[in-house]
C-alpha cells in the first residue's frame, strides 16, 4: 500500500470535488450534503490550527 501526503489546500480541493460529486449524483438532500462536507471542513481547519474544538463558535470566552 502506497502512502500519500496531502497539503490542507489539496484536502480542501478534494473535499470541494467530493461536494460537487454529491450534488451531481442528485440523491442527497442539501442538508445531508452539508453534513457530509461540514465535518471534514472542520477537521481540516483543526489541522491548520484555525479551529479549536473546545471553543464554541461565536463565543469570545
Helices and strands as residue ranges (DSSP letters): H 8-25, H 30-48
